[in-house]
Amino acid sequence: MKKVGALALRDVISTATIKLQLTSITRETVLDELAGQIPGIGGQPQMRETLLRALLEREQLHSTGIGDGIALPHARNALVGLVDEAIIVFGRHAQGIPYEAIDGVPARLFFLLIAPTVTQHLSLLARLSRVLRDPRLRQNLLAANCPEEVLSLIEEAETKI
């Protein structure tokens, strides 16, 4: 059950922030490709560069590849001033990208998270981690045919946590 005031994943992901055919071949280029999906940042070179720098700094600390073919790229801290509201970009890669995940499995499902506050940042990371524990959801996300189907799958999975 959703807590009062808590952001649902469905509140921060939209068809505009879903890309089902990522073409990048490295961790660095996939981060740039995902950042390009963020409304308002994709076409702003300085904002995009700030975001990419924050994402790469976080990856240098420890990979955000969490295993099972999933990566949750995010900055180490909330991106105050860069965004006014939390956003999740979902991307899918057909073959997978080496992402230095603990299990060594290439990442195929990407959830780029940016948030203006630490509370939102941590809350959304926790929600994502919980819904992605379900292997059926992961398989369905790999098979989804359109952004609307991705949204529906995430919304349904979230009602179960």
MIDOSE-1310 file (N, C-alpha, C; in nm, 2 decimals, decimal comma, always signed):
residues 161
mkkv	+0,08/-0,12/+0,00/+0,00/+0,00/+0,00/+0,09/+0,12/+0,00; +0,05/+0,22/-0,08/+0,13/+0,34/-0,10/+0,11/+0,43/+0,03; +0,22/+0,48/+0,08/+0,22/+0,57/+0,19/+0,17/+0,71/+0,14; +0,10/+0,77/+0,23/+0,05/+0,91/+0,19/+0,17/+1,00/+0,17
gala	+0,17/+1,07/+0,06/+0,29/+1,15/+0,03/+0,40/+1,09/-0,04; +0,41/+0,95/-0,04/+0,51/+0,88/-0,11/+0,49/+0,88/-0,26; +0,60/+0,90/-0,33/+0,59/+0,90/-0,48/+0,58/+0,76/-0,53; +0,49/+0,73/-0,62/+0,48/+0,60/-0,68/+0,57/+0,61/-0,80
lrdv	+0,62/+0,49/-0,84/+0,71/+0,49/-0,96/+0,63/+0,54/-1,08; +0,51/+0,51/-1,09/+0,42/+0,55/-1,20/+0,41/+0,70/-1,21; +0,44/+0,77/-1,10/+0,43/+0,92/-1,10/+0,55/+0,98/-1,16; +0,66/+0,91/-1,17/+0,79/+0,97/-1,22/+0,84/+0,91/-1,35
ista	+0,77/+0,82/-1,41/+0,81/+0,76/-1,53/+0,69/+0,78/-1,63; +0,73/+0,81/-1,76/+0,62/+0,83/-1,86/+0,67/+0,77/-1,99; +0,58/+0,77/-2,08/+0,61/+0,71/-2,22/+0,73/+0,79/-2,28; +0,74/+0,92/-2,24/+0,85/+1,01/-2,30/+0,98/+0,97/-2,24
tikl	+0,98/+0,90/-2,12/+1,11/+0,87/-2,06/+1,14/+0,72/-2,07; +1,08/+0,66/-2,17/+1,11/+0,51/-2,19/+1,17/+0,50/-2,33; +1,28/+0,42/-2,34/+1,34/+0,39/-2,47/+1,37/+0,24/-2,47; +1,30/+0,17/-2,56/+1,30/+0,03/-2,56/+1,42/-0,03/-2,65
qlts	+1,48/+0,06/-2,72/+1,59/+0,01/-2,81/+1,72/+0,09/-2,79; +1,78/+0,07/-2,68/+1,91/+0,14/-2,66/+2,01/+0,09/-2,75; +2,10/+0,17/-2,80/+2,20/+0,13/-2,90/+2,34/+0,14/-2,85; +2,36/+0,20/-2,74/+2,50/+0,22/-2,68/+2,57/+0,08/-2,66
itre	+2,70/+0,09/-2,65/+2,78/-0,03/-2,63/+2,87/-0,03/-2,50; +2,87/+0,09/-2,44/+2,95/+0,10/-2,31/+2,86/+0,16/-2,20; +2,91/+0,15/-2,08/+2,84/+0,21/-1,97/+2,83/+0,36/-1,98; +2,94/+0,43/-2,03/+2,94/+0,57/-2,04/+2,84/+0,62/-2,15
tvld	+2,84/+0,55/-2,26/+2,75/+0,60/-2,37/+2,60/+0,56/-2,34; +2,58/+0,46/-2,26/+2,44/+0,43/-2,23/+2,39/+0,53/-2,13; +2,47/+0,58/-2,04/+2,43/+0,69/-1,95/+2,39/+0,81/-2,03; +2,47/+0,85/-2,13/+2,44/+0,96/-2,21/+2,31/+0,94/-2,29
elag	+2,29/+0,82/-2,34/+2,17/+0,79/-2,42/+2,05/+0,80/-2,33; +2,06/+0,75/-2,21/+1,95/+0,76/-2,11/+1,92/+0,91/-2,07; +2,03/+0,98/-2,05/+2,01/+1,13/-2,01/+1,94/+1,20/-2,12; +1,96/+1,16/-2,25/+1,89/+1,23/-2,36/+1,74/+1,21/-2,36
qipg	+1,69/+1,12/-2,28/+1,55/+1,09/-2,27/+1,48/+1,18/-2,17; +1,56/+1,26/-2,09/+1,50/+1,34/-1,99/+1,45/+1,47/-2,04; +1,32/+1,49/-2,04/+1,26/+1,62/-2,09/+1,33/+1,74/-2,02; +1,37/+1,83/-2,10/+1,43/+1,95/-2,04/+1,58/+1,95/-2,02
iggq	+1,63/+1,83/-2,01/+1,78/+1,82/-1,99/+1,85/+1,77/-2,12; +1,78/+1,68/-2,20/+1,84/+1,63/-2,32/+1,90/+1,73/-2,41; +1,83/+1,84/-2,43/+1,87/+1,95/-2,52/+1,95/+2,06/-2,45; +1,98/+2,04/-2,33/+2,06/+2,15/-2,25/+2,20/+2,09/-2,22
pqmr	+2,30/+2,13/-2,31/+2,43/+2,07/-2,29/+2,50/+2,08/-2,15; +2,48/+2,20/-2,09/+2,54/+2,21/-1,96/+2,48/+2,13/-1,85; +2,34/+2,12/-1,85/+2,27/+2,04/-1,76/+2,30/+1,89/-1,78; +2,30/+1,86/-1,91/+2,33/+1,72/-1,94/+2,47/+1,68/-1,89
etll	+2,57/+1,77/-1,91/+2,71/+1,74/-1,87/+2,71/+1,73/-1,72; +2,64/+1,81/-1,65/+2,64/+1,81/-1,50/+2,58/+1,67/-1,45; +2,47/+1,63/-1,52/+2,41/+1,50/-1,48/+2,51/+1,39/-1,51; +2,57/+1,39/-1,63/+2,66/+1,28/-1,67/+2,78/+1,27/-1,58
rall	+2,83/+1,38/-1,54/+2,94/+1,38/-1,44/+2,90/+1,32/-1,31; +2,78/+1,36/-1,26/+2,74/+1,30/-1,13/+2,71/+1,15/-1,15; +2,66/+1,11/-1,26/+2,63/+0,96/-1,28/+2,77/+0,89/-1,28; +2,86/+0,94/-1,36/+2,99/+0,87/-1,37/+3,07/+0,87/-1,24
ereq	+3,06/+0,98/-1,16/+3,12/+0,98/-1,03/+3,07/+0,87/-0,94; +2,93/+0,85/-0,95/+2,87/+0,74/-0,87/+2,92/+0,61/-0,92; +2,93/+0,59/-1,05/+2,97/+0,46/-1,10/+3,11/+0,43/-1,06; +3,20/+0,53/-1,05/+3,34/+0,51/-1,01/+3,34/+0,46/-0,86
lhst	+3,25/+0,50/-0,78/+3,25/+0,45/-0,64/+3,22/+0,30/-0,64; +3,11/+0,26/-0,71/+3,07/+0,12/-0,71/+2,96/+0,12/-0,82; +2,97/+0,01/-0,90/+2,87/+0,00/-1,01/+2,73/+0,00/-0,96; +2,64/+0,06/-1,03/+2,50/+0,06/-1,00/+2,43/-0,06/-1,07
gigd	+2,51/-0,15/-1,13/+2,46/-0,27/-1,18/+2,43/-0,36/-1,06; +2,30/-0,39/-1,04/+2,26/-0,47/-0,92/+2,25/-0,62/-0,94; +2,27/-0,66/-1,06/+2,26/-0,80/-1,09/+2,13/-0,83/-1,17; +2,12/-0,96/-1,21/+2,00/-1,00/-1,28/+1,98/-0,92/-1,41
gial	+2,08/-0,86/-1,47/+2,07/-0,78/-1,59/+2,01/-0,64/-1,57; +2,01/-0,59/-1,44/+1,95/-0,46/-1,41/+2,06/-0,36/-1,37; +2,04/-0,24/-1,41/+2,13/-0,13/-1,36/+2,04/-0,02/-1,32; +2,07/+0,04/-1,21/+1,99/+0,16/-1,15/+2,08/+0,28/-1,14
phar	+2,13/+0,33/-1,26/+2,21/+0,45/-1,25/+2,15/+0,57/-1,18; +2,22/+0,63/-1,09/+2,18/+0,74/-1,02/+2,30/+0,82/-0,97; +2,28/+0,94/-0,93/+2,39/+1,02/-0,87/+2,40/+0,98/-0,73; +2,51/+1,01/-0,67/+2,53/+0,98/-0,53/+2,44/+1,06/-0,44
nalv	+2,41/+1,18/-0,48/+2,32/+1,26/-0,40/+2,21/+1,31/-0,48; +2,11/+1,37/-0,42/+2,00/+1,43/-0,50/+2,06/+1,55/-0,58; +1,99/+1,57/-0,70/+2,04/+1,67/-0,79/+1,96/+1,80/-0,77; +1,99/+1,86/-0,66/+1,92/+1,99/-0,63/+1,95/+2,09/-0,73
glvd	+1,85/+2,16/-0,78/+1,87/+2,26/-0,88/+1,87/+2,21/-1,03; +1,90/+2,08/-1,05/+1,90/+2,03/-1,18/+1,76/+1,99/-1,23; +1,68/+1,94/-1,14/+1,55/+1,90/-1,18/+1,45/+1,95/-1,07; +1,33/+1,98/-1,11/+1,23/+2,02/-1,01/+1,15/+1,91/-0,95
eaii	+1,15/+1,80/-1,03/+1,07/+1,68/-0,98/+1,15/+1,56/-1,02; +1,12/+1,45/-0,94/+1,19/+1,32/-0,97/+1,15/+1,27/-1,10; +1,25/+1,20/-1,17/+1,22/+1,14/-1,30/+1,30/+1,01/-1,30; +1,23/+0,91/-1,36/+1,29/+0,78/-1,39/+1,29/+0,76/-1,54
vfgr	+1,40/+0,73/-1,60/+1,41/+0,70/-1,74/+1,43/+0,54/-1,75; +1,35/+0,48/-1,82/+1,37/+0,33/-1,84/+1,42/+0,31/-1,98; +1,53/+0,23/-1,98/+1,59/+0,19/-2,11/+1,61/+0,04/-2,12; +1,60/-0,02/-2,24/+1,62/-0,16/-2,25/+1,72/-0,18/-2,37
haqg	+1,81/-0,27/-2,34/+1,92/-0,31/-2,44/+1,90/-0,45/-2,48; +1,89/-0,48/-2,61/+1,87/-0,62/-2,66/+1,98/-0,71/-2,61; +2,10/-0,68/-2,63/+2,21/-0,77/-2,60/+2,27/-0,76/-2,46; +2,25/-0,64/-2,40/+2,31/-0,61/-2,27/+2,45/-0,54/-2,29
ipye	+2,48/-0,47/-2,18/+2,60/-0,39/-2,18/+2,68/-0,44/-2,06; +2,81/-0,46/-2,07/+2,89/-0,50/-1,95/+2,88/-0,38/-1,85; +2,84/-0,41/-1,73/+2,82/-0,30/-1,64/+2,88/-0,32/-1,50; +2,97/-0,42/-1,49/+3,04/-0,45/-1,37/+2,95/-0,48/-1,25
aidg	+2,84/-0,55/-1,28/+2,75/-0,59/-1,18/+2,81/-0,70/-1,10; +2,77/-0,72/-0,98/+2,83/-0,82/-0,89/+2,82/-0,96/-0,94; +2,71/-0,99/-1,02/+2,70/-1,12/-1,08/+2,76/-1,14/-1,22; +2,82/-1,03/-1,27/+2,88/-1,03/-1,40/+2,79/-1,03/-1,52
vpar	+2,66/-1,03/-1,50/+2,56/-1,04/-1,60/+2,55/-0,90/-1,67; +2,56/-0,89/-1,80/+2,54/-0,76/-1,87/+2,40/-0,70/-1,84; +2,40/-0,57/-1,83/+2,28/-0,50/-1,79/+2,19/-0,49/-1,92; +2,06/-0,52/-1,91/+1,97/-0,51/-2,02/+1,86/-0,41/-1,99
lffl	+1,83/-0,40/-1,86/+1,72/-0,32/-1,81/+1,78/-0,20/-1,73; +1,76/-0,08/-1,77/+1,81/+0,04/-1,70/+1,71/+0,13/-1,65; +1,72/+0,17/-1,52/+1,63/+0,27/-1,46/+1,72/+0,38/-1,41; +1,73/+0,49/-1,49/+1,80/+0,61/-1,45/+1,71/+0,69/-1,36
liap	+1,76/+0,72/-1,24/+1,68/+0,80/-1,15/+1,75/+0,93/-1,11; +1,67/+1,04/-1,12/+1,72/+1,16/-1,07/+1,61/+1,22/-0,99; +1,65/+1,29/-0,88/+1,55/+1,35/-0,79/+1,60/+1,48/-0,73; +1,52/+1,57/-0,70/+1,56/+1,70/-0,64/+1,59/+1,69/-0,49
tvtq	+1,54/+1,59/-0,42/+1,56/+1,58/-0,27/+1,61/+1,44/-0,24; +1,69/+1,43/-0,13/+1,74/+1,31/-0,08/+1,63/+1,21/-0,05; +1,52/+1,26/+0,02/+1,41/+1,18/+0,06/+1,35/+1,11/-0,06; +1,32/+1,18/-0,17/+1,26/+1,13/-0,29/+1,36/+1,03/-0,35
hlsl	+1,49/+1,06/-0,36/+1,59/+0,98/-0,42/+1,59/+0,84/-0,35; +1,60/+0,84/-0,22/+1,61/+0,72/-0,15/+1,48/+0,64/-0,15; +1,37/+0,71/-0,14/+1,24/+0,64/-0,15/+1,22/+0,57/-0,28; +1,25/+0,64/-0,39/+1,23/+0,58/-0,52/+1,33/+0,46/-0,55
larl	+1,45/+0,48/-0,50/+1,55/+0,37/-0,52/+1,50/+0,25/-0,45; +1,45/+0,26/-0,33/+1,40/+0,15/-0,25/+1,28/+0,09/-0,32; +1,19/+0,17/-0,37/+1,07/+0,11/-0,44/+1,11/+0,03/-0,57; +1,20/+0,09/-0,64/+1,25/+0,02/-0,76/+1,32/-0,11/-0,72
srvl	+1,40/-0,11/-0,62/+1,47/-0,23/-0,58/+1,37/-0,34/-0,54; +1,26/-0,30/-0,47/+1,16/-0,40/-0,43/+1,08/-0,46/-0,55; +1,04/-0,37/-0,64/+0,96/-0,43/-0,75/+1,04/-0,51/-0,84; +1,17/-0,48/-0,85/+1,26/-0,55/-0,95/+1,31/-0,69/-0,89
rdpr	+1,27/-0,72/-0,77/+1,30/-0,85/-0,71/+1,22/-0,96/-0,78; +1,11/-0,92/-0,84/+1,02/-1,02/-0,91/+1,08/-1,06/-1,04; +1,12/-1,19/-1,06/+1,17/-1,23/-1,19/+1,07/-1,22/-1,30; +0,95/-1,24/-1,27/+0,84/-1,23/-1,37/+0,83/-1,09/-1,43
lrqn	+0,84/-0,99/-1,34/+0,84/-0,85/-1,39/+0,96/-0,83/-1,48; +1,08/-0,87/-1,44/+1,20/-0,85/-1,52/+1,18/-0,92/-1,66; +1,13/-1,04/-1,67/+1,10/-1,11/-1,79/+1,00/-1,03/-1,88; +0,89/-0,98/-1,81/+0,79/-0,91/-1,89/+0,84/-0,78/-1,94
llaa	+0,93/-0,71/-1,86/+0,99/-0,59/-1,91/+1,08/-0,61/-2,03; +1,15/-0,72/-2,04/+1,23/-0,76/-2,15/+1,15/-0,79/-2,27; +1,03/-0,83/-2,25/+0,94/-0,87/-2,36/+0,84/-0,76/-2,40; +0,83/-0,65/-2,33/+0,73/-0,55/-2,35/+0,75/-0,49/-2,50
ncpe	+0,63/-0,47/-2,56/+0,64/-0,42/-2,70/+0,63/-0,27/-2,72; +0,58/-0,20/-2,61/+0,57/-0,05/-2,62/+0,58/+0,01/-2,49; +0,60/+0,14/-2,48/+0,62/+0,21/-2,35/+0,49/+0,20/-2,27; +0,38/+0,20/-2,32/+0,25/+0,19/-2,24/+0,25/+0,05/-2,17
evls	+0,30/-0,05/-2,23/+0,31/-0,18/-2,17/+0,40/-0,18/-2,05; +0,52/-0,11/-2,07/+0,61/-0,10/-1,96/+0,55/-0,03/-1,84; +0,48/+0,08/-1,86/+0,41/+0,16/-1,76/+0,31/+0,07/-1,68; +0,23/-0,01/-1,76/+0,13/-0,10/-1,70/+0,20/-0,20/-1,61
liee	+0,31/-0,26/-1,66/+0,38/-0,37/-1,58/+0,43/-0,31/-1,45; +0,49/-0,19/-1,46/+0,55/-0,13/-1,34/+0,44/-0,09/-1,24; +0,33/-0,04/-1,29/+0,22/+0,00/-1,21/+0,16/-0,12/-1,14; +0,14/-0,23/-1,21/+0,09/-0,36/-1,15/+0,18/-0,41/-1,05
aetk	+0,31/-0,41/-1,08/+0,41/-0,47/-0,98/+0,41/-0,38/-0,86; +0,40/-0,25/-0,87/+0,40/-0,17/-0,75/+0,28/-0,19/-0,66; +0,17/-0,23/-0,71/+0,05/-0,25/-0,63/+0,07/-0,37/-0,54; +0,17/-0,46/-0,57/+0,20/-0,58/-0,50/+0,30/-0,56/-0,38
i	+0,36/-0,44/-0,38/+0,46/-0,43/-0,27/+0,40/-0,35/-0,15
